[in-house]
Amino acid sequence: MKQITAKFNSVCAETNRKLSKGAVIYYDYSTRKAYHPESEKASKYLNNVEADNIKAYVEAQENAYFDKFNY
């Protein structure tokens, strides 16, 4: 799934809310469906992205700390 700008008017696959041309939407390339930013599927996607970013940050901090102990 990816955040994109709508190129035409459509409807959210989950909530049936209107998605206007030019609006920010979330598009699932595997299923070819568009989702409103306030839909549950988009929220889950955003939470996963945030979790991945935090994980990467923590790993980078740990690697930098343990690199000091290179013998």
PDB file with one MODEL, atoms N, CA, C and O in Angstrom:
MODEL        1
ATOM      1  N   MET A   1       0.859  -1.172   0.000  1.00  0.00           N
ATOM      2  CA  MET A   1       0.000   0.000   0.000  1.00  0.00           C
ATOM      3  C   MET A   1       0.897   1.225   0.000  1.00  0.00           C
ATOM      4  O   MET A   1       1.991   1.213   0.566  1.00  0.00           O
ATOM      5  N   LYS A   2       0.419   2.282  -0.642  1.00  0.00           N
ATOM      6  CA  LYS A   2       1.209   3.496  -0.753  1.00  0.00           C
ATOM      7  C   LYS A   2       0.286   4.720  -0.725  1.00  0.00           C
ATOM      8  O   LYS A   2      -0.844   4.678  -1.212  1.00  0.00           O
ATOM      9  N   GLN A   3       0.794   5.799  -0.146  1.00  0.00           N
ATOM     10  CA  GLN A   3       0.033   7.049  -0.133  1.00  0.00           C
ATOM     11  C   GLN A   3       0.267   7.736  -1.472  1.00  0.00           C
ATOM     12  O   GLN A   3       1.411   7.959  -1.869  1.00  0.00           O
ATOM     13  N   ILE A   4      -0.821   8.070  -2.169  1.00  0.00           N
ATOM     14  CA  ILE A   4      -0.727   8.725  -3.471  1.00  0.00           C
ATOM     15  C   ILE A   4      -1.780   9.827  -3.564  1.00  0.00           C
ATOM     16  O   ILE A   4      -2.620   9.978  -2.677  1.00  0.00           O
ATOM     17  N   THR A   5      -1.721  10.583  -4.640  1.00  0.00           N
ATOM     18  CA  THR A   5      -2.741  11.585  -4.946  1.00  0.00           C
ATOM     19  C   THR A   5      -3.688  10.987  -5.975  1.00  0.00           C
ATOM     20  O   THR A   5      -3.245  10.452  -6.991  1.00  0.00           O
ATOM     21  N   ALA A   6      -4.981  11.074  -5.718  1.00  0.00           N
ATOM     22  CA  ALA A   6      -5.980  10.499  -6.625  1.00  0.00           C
ATOM     23  C   ALA A   6      -5.948  11.216  -7.970  1.00  0.00           C
ATOM     24  O   ALA A   6      -5.935  12.445  -8.034  1.00  0.00           O
ATOM     25  N   LYS A   7      -5.936  10.436  -9.033  1.00  0.00           N
ATOM     26  CA  LYS A   7      -5.895  10.999 -10.376  1.00  0.00           C
ATOM     27  C   LYS A   7      -7.291  11.154 -10.970  1.00  0.00           C
ATOM     28  O   LYS A   7      -7.470  11.797 -12.005  1.00  0.00           O
ATOM     29  N   PHE A   8      -8.281  10.555 -10.302  1.00  0.00           N
ATOM     30  CA  PHE A   8      -9.667  10.687 -10.733  1.00  0.00           C
ATOM     31  C   PHE A   8     -10.585  10.417  -9.552  1.00  0.00           C
ATOM     32  O   PHE A   8     -10.141   9.905  -8.525  1.00  0.00           O
ATOM     33  N   ASN A   9     -11.848  10.755  -9.688  1.00  0.00           N
ATOM     34  CA  ASN A   9     -12.824  10.518  -8.631  1.00  0.00           C
ATOM     35  C   ASN A   9     -13.082   9.025  -8.492  1.00  0.00           C
ATOM     36  O   ASN A   9     -13.158   8.305  -9.487  1.00  0.00           O
ATOM     37  N   SER A  10     -13.217   8.563  -7.253  1.00  0.00           N
ATOM     38  CA  SER A  10     -13.518   7.159  -6.999  1.00  0.00           C
ATOM     39  C   SER A  10     -14.175   7.020  -5.632  1.00  0.00           C
ATOM     40  O   SER A  10     -14.568   8.012  -5.018  1.00  0.00           O
ATOM     41  N   VAL A  11     -14.290   5.780  -5.162  1.00  0.00           N
ATOM     42  CA  VAL A  11     -14.939   5.489  -3.889  1.00  0.00           C
ATOM     43  C   VAL A  11     -14.020   4.580  -3.077  1.00  0.00           C
ATOM     44  O   VAL A  11     -13.372   3.693  -3.634  1.00  0.00           O
ATOM     45  N   CYS A  12     -13.961   4.798  -1.767  1.00  0.00           N
ATOM     46  CA  CYS A  12     -13.163   3.972  -0.877  1.00  0.00           C
ATOM     47  C   CYS A  12     -13.700   2.540  -0.881  1.00  0.00           C
ATOM     48  O   CYS A  12     -14.907   2.321  -0.778  1.00  0.00           O
ATOM     49  N   ALA A  13     -12.805   1.581  -0.997  1.00  0.00           N
ATOM     50  CA  ALA A  13     -13.199   0.172  -1.041  1.00  0.00           C
ATOM     51  C   ALA A  13     -13.734  -0.323   0.294  1.00  0.00           C
ATOM     52  O   ALA A  13     -14.468  -1.311   0.335  1.00  0.00           O
ATOM     53  N   GLU A  14     -13.384   0.339   1.372  1.00  0.00           N
ATOM     54  CA  GLU A  14     -13.804  -0.107   2.705  1.00  0.00           C
ATOM     55  C   GLU A  14     -15.007   0.672   3.232  1.00  0.00           C
ATOM     56  O   GLU A  14     -15.965   0.077   3.726  1.00  0.00           O
ATOM     57  N   THR A  15     -14.961   1.993   3.129  1.00  0.00           N
ATOM     58  CA  THR A  15     -15.987   2.832   3.759  1.00  0.00           C
ATOM     59  C   THR A  15     -17.015   3.375   2.778  1.00  0.00           C
ATOM     60  O   THR A  15     -18.025   3.940   3.199  1.00  0.00           O
ATOM     61  N   ASN A  16     -16.784   3.219   1.499  1.00  0.00           N
ATOM     62  CA  ASN A  16     -17.646   3.753   0.432  1.00  0.00           C
ATOM     63  C   ASN A  16     -17.737   5.276   0.456  1.00  0.00           C
ATOM     64  O   ASN A  16     -18.702   5.852  -0.047  1.00  0.00           O
ATOM     65  N   ARG A  17     -16.728   5.930   1.042  1.00  0.00           N
ATOM     66  CA  ARG A  17     -16.670   7.387   1.038  1.00  0.00           C
ATOM     67  C   ARG A  17     -16.106   7.853  -0.302  1.00  0.00           C
ATOM     68  O   ARG A  17     -15.322   7.151  -0.939  1.00  0.00           O
ATOM     69  N   LYS A  18     -16.514   9.033  -0.710  1.00  0.00           N
ATOM     70  CA  LYS A  18     -16.070   9.594  -1.976  1.00  0.00           C
ATOM     71  C   LYS A  18     -14.595  10.005  -1.888  1.00  0.00           C
ATOM     72  O   LYS A  18     -14.175  10.623  -0.909  1.00  0.00           O
ATOM     73  N   LEU A  19     -13.820   9.660  -2.909  1.00  0.00           N
ATOM     74  CA  LEU A  19     -12.422  10.059  -3.036  1.00  0.00           C
ATOM     75  C   LEU A  19     -12.336  10.995  -4.226  1.00  0.00           C
ATOM     76  O   LEU A  19     -12.494  10.568  -5.370  1.00  0.00           O
ATOM     77  N   SER A  20     -12.089  12.256  -3.966  1.00  0.00           N
ATOM     78  CA  SER A  20     -12.065  13.259  -5.024  1.00  0.00           C
ATOM     79  C   SER A  20     -10.720  13.299  -5.726  1.00  0.00           C
ATOM     80  O   SER A  20      -9.692  12.948  -5.146  1.00  0.00           O
ATOM     81  N   LYS A  21     -10.736  13.723  -6.964  1.00  0.00           N
ATOM     82  CA  LYS A  21      -9.511  13.888  -7.735  1.00  0.00           C
ATOM     83  C   LYS A  21      -8.616  14.908  -7.019  1.00  0.00           C
ATOM     84  O   LYS A  21      -9.075  15.985  -6.639  1.00  0.00           O
ATOM     85  N   GLY A  22      -7.340  14.560  -6.840  1.00  0.00           N
ATOM     86  CA  GLY A  22      -6.395  15.444  -6.172  1.00  0.00           C
ATOM     87  C   GLY A  22      -6.281  15.221  -4.682  1.00  0.00           C
ATOM     88  O   GLY A  22      -5.402  15.797  -4.040  1.00  0.00           O
ATOM     89  N   ALA A  23      -7.149  14.397  -4.112  1.00  0.00           N
ATOM     90  CA  ALA A  23      -7.107  14.121  -2.671  1.00  0.00           C
ATOM     91  C   ALA A  23      -6.024  13.084  -2.371  1.00  0.00           C
ATOM     92  O   ALA A  23      -5.659  12.280  -3.229  1.00  0.00           O
ATOM     93  N   VAL A  24      -5.525  13.118  -1.151  1.00  0.00           N
ATOM     94  CA  VAL A  24      -4.553  12.113  -0.709  1.00  0.00           C
ATOM     95  C   VAL A  24      -5.326  10.845  -0.368  1.00  0.00           C
ATOM     96  O   VAL A  24      -6.275  10.873   0.415  1.00  0.00           O
ATOM     97  N   ILE A  25      -4.906   9.729  -0.970  1.00  0.00           N
ATOM     98  CA  ILE A  25      -5.549   8.443  -0.722  1.00  0.00           C
ATOM     99  C   ILE A  25      -4.468   7.392  -0.493  1.00  0.00           C
ATOM    100  O   ILE A  25      -3.282   7.654  -0.694  1.00  0.00           O
ATOM    101  N   TYR A  26      -4.883   6.216  -0.078  1.00  0.00           N
ATOM    102  CA  TYR A  26      -3.975   5.083   0.061  1.00  0.00           C
ATOM    103  C   TYR A  26      -4.408   4.031  -0.950  1.00  0.00           C
ATOM    104  O   TYR A  26      -5.572   3.634  -0.999  1.00  0.00           O
ATOM    105  N   TYR A  27      -3.442   3.585  -1.760  1.00  0.00           N
ATOM    106  CA  TYR A  27      -3.740   2.650  -2.830  1.00  0.00           C
ATOM    107  C   TYR A  27      -2.992   1.350  -2.599  1.00  0.00           C
ATOM    108  O   TYR A  27      -1.777   1.344  -2.397  1.00  0.00           O
ATOM    109  N   ASP A  28      -3.729   0.248  -2.632  1.00  0.00           N
ATOM    110  CA  ASP A  28      -3.143  -1.078  -2.478  1.00  0.00           C
ATOM    111  C   ASP A  28      -2.914  -1.647  -3.874  1.00  0.00           C
ATOM    112  O   ASP A  28      -3.864  -1.996  -4.576  1.00  0.00           O
ATOM    113  N   TYR A  29      -1.654  -1.735  -4.267  1.00  0.00           N
ATOM    114  CA  TYR A  29      -1.316  -2.187  -5.609  1.00  0.00           C
ATOM    115  C   TYR A  29      -1.622  -3.671  -5.810  1.00  0.00           C
ATOM    116  O   TYR A  29      -1.915  -4.083  -6.933  1.00  0.00           O
ATOM    117  N   SER A  30      -1.561  -4.477  -4.761  1.00  0.00           N
ATOM    118  CA  SER A  30      -1.812  -5.906  -4.920  1.00  0.00           C
ATOM    119  C   SER A  30      -3.286  -6.202  -5.210  1.00  0.00           C
ATOM    120  O   SER A  30      -3.600  -7.114  -5.975  1.00  0.00           O
ATOM    121  N   THR A  31      -4.183  -5.434  -4.602  1.00  0.00           N
ATOM    122  CA  THR A  31      -5.618  -5.652  -4.823  1.00  0.00           C
ATOM    123  C   THR A  31      -6.226  -4.625  -5.765  1.00  0.00           C
ATOM    124  O   THR A  31      -7.373  -4.763  -6.190  1.00  0.00           O
ATOM    125  N   ARG A  32      -5.450  -3.591  -6.090  1.00  0.00           N
ATOM    126  CA  ARG A  32      -5.896  -2.493  -6.966  1.00  0.00           C
ATOM    127  C   ARG A  32      -7.122  -1.778  -6.400  1.00  0.00           C
ATOM    128  O   ARG A  32      -8.079  -1.486  -7.118  1.00  0.00           O
ATOM    129  N   LYS A  33      -7.070  -1.503  -5.094  1.00  0.00           N
ATOM    130  CA  LYS A  33      -8.171  -0.802  -4.430  1.00  0.00           C
ATOM    131  C   LYS A  33      -7.659   0.457  -3.756  1.00  0.00           C
ATOM    132  O   LYS A  33      -6.531   0.501  -3.264  1.00  0.00           O
ATOM    133  N   ALA A  34      -8.505   1.485  -3.740  1.00  0.00           N
ATOM    134  CA  ALA A  34      -8.174   2.763  -3.112  1.00  0.00           C
ATOM    135  C   ALA A  34      -8.909   2.869  -1.784  1.00  0.00           C
ATOM    136  O   ALA A  34     -10.032   2.388  -1.632  1.00  0.00           O
ATOM    137  N   TYR A  35      -8.238   3.519  -0.813  1.00  0.00           N
ATOM    138  CA  TYR A  35      -8.810   3.660   0.528  1.00  0.00           C
ATOM    139  C   TYR A  35      -8.737   5.104   0.989  1.00  0.00           C
ATOM    140  O   TYR A  35      -7.775   5.816   0.703  1.00  0.00           O
ATOM    141  N   HIS A  36      -9.771   5.527   1.708  1.00  0.00           N
ATOM    142  CA  HIS A  36      -9.827   6.858   2.307  1.00  0.00           C
ATOM    143  C   HIS A  36      -8.805   6.910   3.440  1.00  0.00           C
ATOM    144  O   HIS A  36      -8.606   5.904   4.122  1.00  0.00           O
ATOM    145  N   PRO A  37      -8.148   8.057   3.662  1.00  0.00           N
ATOM    146  CA  PRO A  37      -7.150   8.155   4.737  1.00  0.00           C
ATOM    147  C   PRO A  37      -7.682   7.820   6.131  1.00  0.00           C
ATOM    148  O   PRO A  37      -6.906   7.438   7.007  1.00  0.00           O
ATOM    149  N   GLU A  38      -8.971   7.954   6.347  1.00  0.00           N
ATOM    150  CA  GLU A  38      -9.546   7.663   7.658  1.00  0.00           C
ATOM    151  C   GLU A  38     -10.083   6.236   7.767  1.00  0.00           C
ATOM    152  O   GLU A  38     -10.713   5.893   8.767  1.00  0.00           O
ATOM    153  N   SER A  39      -9.845   5.407   6.762  1.00  0.00           N
ATOM    154  CA  SER A  39     -10.321   4.024   6.813  1.00  0.00           C
ATOM    155  C   SER A  39      -9.447   3.192   7.740  1.00  0.00           C
ATOM    156  O   SER A  39      -8.319   3.573   8.053  1.00  0.00           O
ATOM    157  N   GLU A  40      -9.968   2.072   8.169  1.00  0.00           N
ATOM    158  CA  GLU A  40      -9.241   1.210   9.103  1.00  0.00           C
ATOM    159  C   GLU A  40      -7.993   0.617   8.442  1.00  0.00           C
ATOM    160  O   GLU A  40      -6.946   0.506   9.080  1.00  0.00           O
ATOM    161  N   LYS A  41      -8.100   0.242   7.186  1.00  0.00           N
ATOM    162  CA  LYS A  41      -6.955  -0.339   6.480  1.00  0.00           C
ATOM    163  C   LYS A  41      -5.817   0.675   6.350  1.00  0.00           C
ATOM    164  O   LYS A  41      -4.651   0.314   6.508  1.00  0.00           O
ATOM    165  N   ALA A  42      -6.140   1.931   6.066  1.00  0.00           N
ATOM    166  CA  ALA A  42      -5.116   2.977   5.972  1.00  0.00           C
ATOM    167  C   ALA A  42      -4.490   3.223   7.346  1.00  0.00           C
ATOM    168  O   ALA A  42      -3.283   3.442   7.442  1.00  0.00           O
ATOM    169  N   SER A  43      -5.287   3.189   8.395  1.00  0.00           N
ATOM    170  CA  SER A  43      -4.765   3.378   9.752  1.00  0.00           C
ATOM    171  C   SER A  43      -3.785   2.274  10.123  1.00  0.00           C
ATOM    172  O   SER A  43      -2.737   2.539  10.711  1.00  0.00           O
ATOM    173  N   LYS A  44      -4.127   1.036   9.781  1.00  0.00           N
ATOM    174  CA  LYS A  44      -3.228  -0.087  10.056  1.00  0.00           C
ATOM    175  C   LYS A  44      -1.930   0.067   9.285  1.00  0.00           C
ATOM    176  O   LYS A  44      -0.854  -0.213   9.813  1.00  0.00           O
ATOM    177  N   TYR A  45      -2.026   0.510   8.041  1.00  0.00           N
ATOM    178  CA  TYR A  45      -0.824   0.733   7.227  1.00  0.00           C
ATOM    179  C   TYR A  45       0.066   1.787   7.871  1.00  0.00           C
ATOM    180  O   TYR A  45       1.277   1.595   7.975  1.00  0.00           O
ATOM    181  N   LEU A  46      -0.521   2.898   8.302  1.00  0.00           N
ATOM    182  CA  LEU A  46       0.260   3.968   8.922  1.00  0.00           C
ATOM    183  C   LEU A  46       0.904   3.504  10.214  1.00  0.00           C
ATOM    184  O   LEU A  46       2.048   3.863  10.492  1.00  0.00           O
ATOM    185  N   ASN A  47       0.197   2.717  11.007  1.00  0.00           N
ATOM    186  CA  ASN A  47       0.761   2.199  12.257  1.00  0.00           C
ATOM    187  C   ASN A  47       1.942   1.272  11.978  1.00  0.00           C
ATOM    188  O   ASN A  47       2.937   1.301  12.702  1.00  0.00           O
ATOM    189  N   ASN A  48       1.840   0.455  10.939  1.00  0.00           N
ATOM    190  CA  ASN A  48       2.943  -0.429  10.586  1.00  0.00           C
ATOM    191  C   ASN A  48       4.148   0.351  10.103  1.00  0.00           C
ATOM    192  O   ASN A  48       5.281   0.000  10.429  1.00  0.00           O
ATOM    193  N   VAL A  49       3.925   1.402   9.331  1.00  0.00           N
ATOM    194  CA  VAL A  49       5.028   2.226   8.844  1.00  0.00           C
ATOM    195  C   VAL A  49       5.723   2.897  10.015  1.00  0.00           C
ATOM    196  O   VAL A  49       6.952   2.942  10.068  1.00  0.00           O
ATOM    197  N   GLU A  50       4.949   3.418  10.950  1.00  0.00           N
ATOM    198  CA  GLU A  50       5.528   4.063  12.125  1.00  0.00           C
ATOM    199  C   GLU A  50       6.328   3.053  12.952  1.00  0.00           C
ATOM    200  O   GLU A  50       7.417   3.368  13.430  1.00  0.00           O
ATOM    201  N   ALA A  51       5.800   1.864  13.118  1.00  0.00           N
ATOM    202  CA  ALA A  51       6.506   0.828  13.874  1.00  0.00           C
ATOM    203  C   ALA A  51       7.815   0.450  13.183  1.00  0.00           C
ATOM    204  O   ALA A  51       8.833   0.255  13.847  1.00  0.00           O
ATOM    205  N   ASP A  52       7.794   0.346  11.870  1.00  0.00           N
ATOM    206  CA  ASP A  52       9.014   0.027  11.121  1.00  0.00           C
ATOM    207  C   ASP A  52      10.058   1.125  11.275  1.00  0.00           C
ATOM    208  O   ASP A  52      11.248   0.840  11.407  1.00  0.00           O
ATOM    209  N   ASN A  53       9.617   2.374  11.258  1.00  0.00           N
ATOM    210  CA  ASN A  53      10.543   3.495  11.423  1.00  0.00           C
ATOM    211  C   ASN A  53      11.172   3.499  12.813  1.00  0.00           C
ATOM    212  O   ASN A  53      12.367   3.756  12.956  1.00  0.00           O
ATOM    213  N   ILE A  54      10.373   3.216  13.832  1.00  0.00           N
ATOM    214  CA  ILE A  54      10.896   3.166  15.202  1.00  0.00           C
ATOM    215  C   ILE A  54      11.882   2.013  15.339  1.00  0.00           C
ATOM    216  O   ILE A  54      12.933   2.158  15.963  1.00  0.00           O
ATOM    217  N   LYS A  55      11.541   0.871  14.758  1.00  0.00           N
ATOM    218  CA  LYS A  55      12.434  -0.292  14.816  1.00  0.00           C
ATOM    219  C   LYS A  55      13.779   0.036  14.168  1.00  0.00           C
ATOM    220  O   LYS A  55      14.830  -0.284  14.724  1.00  0.00           O
ATOM    221  N   ALA A  56      13.751   0.669  13.006  1.00  0.00           N
ATOM    222  CA  ALA A  56      14.982   1.028  12.309  1.00  0.00           C
ATOM    223  C   ALA A  56      15.808   2.008  13.132  1.00  0.00           C
ATOM    224  O   ALA A  56      17.033   1.900  13.176  1.00  0.00           O
ATOM    225  N   TYR A  57      15.155   2.957  13.780  1.00  0.00           N
ATOM    226  CA  TYR A  57      15.858   3.930  14.615  1.00  0.00           C
ATOM    227  C   TYR A  57      16.546   3.247  15.797  1.00  0.00           C
ATOM    228  O   TYR A  57      17.710   3.520  16.091  1.00  0.00           O
ATOM    229  N   VAL A  58      15.817   2.361  16.469  1.00  0.00           N
ATOM    230  CA  VAL A  58      16.376   1.661  17.628  1.00  0.00           C
ATOM    231  C   VAL A  58      17.557   0.790  17.199  1.00  0.00           C
ATOM    232  O   VAL A  58      18.586   0.767  17.873  1.00  0.00           O
ATOM    233  N   GLU A  59      17.416   0.081  16.095  1.00  0.00           N
ATOM    234  CA  GLU A  59      18.512  -0.758  15.607  1.00  0.00           C
ATOM    235  C   GLU A  59      19.738   0.079  15.261  1.00  0.00           C
ATOM    236  O   GLU A  59      20.864  -0.333  15.541  1.00  0.00           O
ATOM    237  N   ALA A  60      19.537   1.240  14.660  1.00  0.00           N
ATOM    238  CA  ALA A  60      20.656   2.115  14.321  1.00  0.00           C
ATOM    239  C   ALA A  60      21.361   2.607  15.581  1.00  0.00           C
ATOM    240  O   ALA A  60      22.589   2.685  15.617  1.00  0.00           O
ATOM    241  N   GLN A  61      20.590   2.939  16.612  1.00  0.00           N
ATOM    242  CA  GLN A  61      21.180   3.379  17.872  1.00  0.00           C
ATOM    243  C   GLN A  61      21.979   2.254  18.526  1.00  0.00           C
ATOM    244  O   GLN A  61      23.079   2.482  19.030  1.00  0.00           O
ATOM    245  N   GLU A  62      21.428   1.046  18.516  1.00  0.00           N
ATOM    246  CA  GLU A  62      22.131  -0.094  19.098  1.00  0.00           C
ATOM    247  C   GLU A  62      23.414  -0.398  18.331  1.00  0.00           C
ATOM    248  O   GLU A  62      24.453  -0.661  18.937  1.00  0.00           O
ATOM    249  N   ASN A  63      23.346  -0.362  17.013  1.00  0.00           N
ATOM    250  CA  ASN A  63      24.536  -0.622  16.203  1.00  0.00           C
ATOM    251  C   ASN A  63      25.617   0.422  16.459  1.00  0.00           C
ATOM    252  O   ASN A  63      26.797   0.086  16.554  1.00  0.00           O
ATOM    253  N   ALA A  64      25.220   1.674  16.568  1.00  0.00           N
ATOM    254  CA  ALA A  64      26.189   2.734  16.832  1.00  0.00           C
ATOM    255  C   ALA A  64      26.823   2.541  18.208  1.00  0.00           C
ATOM    256  O   ALA A  64      28.018   2.787  18.369  1.00  0.00           O
ATOM    257  N   TYR A  65      26.060   2.113  19.185  1.00  0.00           N
ATOM    258  CA  TYR A  65      26.584   1.892  20.538  1.00  0.00           C
ATOM    259  C   TYR A  65      27.574   0.738  20.546  1.00  0.00           C
ATOM    260  O   TYR A  65      28.658   0.850  21.117  1.00  0.00           O
ATOM    261  N   PHE A  66      27.202  -0.378  19.909  1.00  0.00           N
ATOM    262  CA  PHE A  66      28.060  -1.554  19.947  1.00  0.00           C
ATOM    263  C   PHE A  66      29.265  -1.442  19.010  1.00  0.00           C
ATOM    264  O   PHE A  66      30.227  -2.193  19.166  1.00  0.00           O
ATOM    265  N   ASP A  67      29.235  -0.526  18.044  1.00  0.00           N
ATOM    266  CA  ASP A  67      30.384  -0.301  17.194  1.00  0.00           C
ATOM    267  C   ASP A  67      31.557   0.280  17.993  1.00  0.00           C
ATOM    268  O   ASP A  67      32.714   0.150  17.594  1.00  0.00           O
ATOM    269  N   LYS A  68      31.250   0.910  19.106  1.00  0.00           N
ATOM    270  CA  LYS A  68      32.312   1.472  19.969  1.00  0.00           C
ATOM    271  C   LYS A  68      33.160   0.368  20.585  1.00  0.00           C
ATOM    272  O   LYS A  68      34.307   0.610  20.962  1.00  0.00           O
ATOM    273  N   PHE A  69      32.617  -0.835  20.691  1.00  0.00           N
ATOM    274  CA  PHE A  69      33.305  -1.937  21.340  1.00  0.00           C
ATOM    275  C   PHE A  69      34.034  -2.849  20.349  1.00  0.00           C
ATOM    276  O   PHE A  69      34.349  -3.993  20.676  1.00  0.00           O
ATOM    277  N   ASN A  70      34.299  -2.349  19.149  1.00  0.00           N
ATOM    278  CA  ASN A  70      35.026  -3.122  18.154  1.00  0.00           C
ATOM    279  C   ASN A  70      36.447  -3.377  18.651  1.00  0.00           C
ATOM    280  O   ASN A  70      37.179  -2.429  18.935  1.00  0.00           O
ATOM    281  N   TYR A  71      36.836  -4.614  18.758  1.00  0.00           N
ATOM    282  CA  TYR A  71      38.163  -4.956  19.254  1.00  0.00           C
ATOM    283  C   TYR A  71      39.068  -5.332  18.118  1.00  0.00           C
ATOM    284  O   TYR A  71      40.235  -5.654  18.340  1.00  0.00           O
TER     285      TYR A  71
ENDMDL
END
